[in-house]
Amino acid sequence: SRVQFQICSHNTTTQLYEDVQTLNTLNSVMDSVCQALKDLSEECFSYLAECLPDLNEMKKLHFKEVTDFLVKIADGKVIKNDISECNAVKEVLNSDKKTNSDDYIEENNIVMSDSYDYKV
């Protein structure tokens, strides 16, 4: 199931990379980004569901990696705030939303922060 996840994730992000390079309007780019994140969340992570009952933290980390990479390669076509509006991102963030809004804001900043430097 891990191999299936890796293949699914690779194929999804490769297609997303190609889409971002060829699409010209913000709406079309964001449609592709949000669809890819939805596919990752629903399709790719389903391969790991049997082994790992709580995938939310893993989804957060994976979304962060994809987001950071995407922002770097998108040449200004995409910004993190736009990506955070995708339903798949909202669902991951809201699934363990705490009652204290400060904790939620802190979690959101961790997911979408610039603390990691991924090489392109």
C-alpha positions as CSV (number, residue, x, y, z in Angstrom):
1,S,0.0,0.0,0.0
2,R,2.9,2.4,0.6
3,V,4.2,1.8,-3.0
4,Q,0.7,2.4,-4.3
5,F,0.6,5.7,-2.3
6,Q,4.0,6.7,-3.7
7,I,3.0,6.0,-7.3
8,C,-0.3,7.8,-6.9
9,S,1.3,10.8,-5.2
10,H,4.1,11.0,-7.8
11,N,1.7,10.7,-10.7
12,T,-0.6,13.4,-9.2
13,T,2.1,15.9,-8.5
14,T,3.8,15.3,-11.8
15,Q,0.6,16.0,-13.6
16,L,0.1,19.1,-11.4
17,Y,3.6,20.3,-12.3
18,E,2.8,20.0,-16.0
19,D,-0.5,21.8,-15.6
20,V,1.0,24.7,-13.7
21,Q,3.7,25.1,-16.4
22,T,1.1,25.2,-19.3
23,L,-2.0,26.9,-17.8
24,N,-2.1,30.6,-17.9
25,T,-5.0,31.9,-15.9
26,L,-5.1,32.0,-12.1
27,N,-8.5,30.2,-12.1
28,S,-7.3,27.4,-14.3
29,V,-4.1,26.9,-12.2
30,M,-6.0,27.0,-8.9
31,D,-8.6,24.5,-10.3
32,S,-5.8,22.2,-11.1
33,V,-4.0,22.7,-7.8
34,C,-7.2,22.1,-5.7
35,Q,-8.1,19.0,-7.8
36,A,-4.6,17.6,-7.3
37,L,-4.8,18.1,-3.5
38,K,-8.2,16.6,-3.5
39,D,-6.9,13.6,-5.4
40,L,-4.0,13.2,-3.0
41,S,-6.3,13.4,0.0
42,E,-9.0,11.1,-1.2
43,E,-7.3,8.7,-3.6
44,C,-3.6,8.5,-2.7
45,F,-4.0,8.5,1.0
46,S,-6.7,5.9,0.9
47,Y,-3.9,3.4,0.1
48,L,-2.5,4.1,3.6
49,A,-5.7,4.0,5.5
50,E,-5.6,0.3,6.2
51,C,-2.2,0.7,7.9
52,L,-2.5,4.1,9.5
53,P,-5.8,5.0,11.2
54,D,-5.1,8.7,11.5
55,L,-3.6,10.2,8.4
56,N,-4.3,13.8,9.1
57,E,-0.8,14.7,10.3
58,M,0.7,12.9,7.4
59,K,-1.6,14.7,5.0
60,K,-0.6,18.1,6.6
61,L,3.1,17.4,6.1
62,H,2.6,16.1,2.5
63,F,0.4,19.1,1.6
64,K,3.1,21.4,3.0
65,E,5.8,19.7,0.9
66,V,3.6,19.9,-2.3
67,T,2.6,23.5,-1.5
68,D,6.2,24.6,-0.9
69,F,7.4,23.0,-4.1
70,L,4.5,24.3,-6.1
71,V,5.0,27.9,-5.0
72,K,8.7,27.7,-6.0
73,I,8.0,26.2,-9.4
74,A,4.9,28.2,-10.2
75,D,6.7,31.4,-11.1
76,G,4.2,33.6,-9.2
77,K,1.1,31.8,-10.6
78,V,0.3,30.4,-7.2
79,I,0.7,31.7,-3.6
80,K,0.2,29.8,-0.4
81,N,-2.9,31.8,0.7
82,D,-4.6,30.7,-2.5
83,I,-3.8,27.1,-1.9
84,S,-5.0,27.3,1.7
85,E,-8.5,28.1,0.2
86,C,-8.7,24.7,-1.5
87,N,-11.3,22.5,0.1
88,A,-8.9,19.6,0.6
89,V,-6.6,21.8,2.6
90,K,-9.5,23.2,4.6
91,E,-10.7,19.7,5.4
92,V,-7.3,18.6,6.7
93,L,-6.9,21.7,8.8
94,N,-10.5,21.5,10.1
95,S,-10.5,17.8,10.9
96,D,-8.5,18.4,14.1
97,K,-9.4,22.0,14.6
98,K,-9.1,22.9,18.3
99,T,-11.6,24.9,20.3
100,N,-9.0,27.5,21.0
101,S,-8.7,29.7,17.9
102,D,-5.1,30.6,18.7
103,D,-4.1,27.0,18.6
104,Y,-5.8,26.6,15.2
105,I,-4.1,29.7,13.8
106,E,-0.8,28.3,15.1
107,E,-1.5,25.0,13.4
108,N,-2.5,26.7,10.2
109,N,0.8,28.7,10.2
110,I,2.8,25.5,10.7
111,V,1.2,23.9,7.6
112,M,1.6,26.9,5.4
113,S,4.8,28.4,6.8
114,D,8.1,28.9,4.9
115,S,10.2,27.1,7.4
116,Y,11.4,24.4,5.0
117,D,13.6,24.9,2.0
118,Y,12.9,22.3,-0.6
119,K,15.2,22.1,-3.6
120,V,13.5,22.4,-7.0
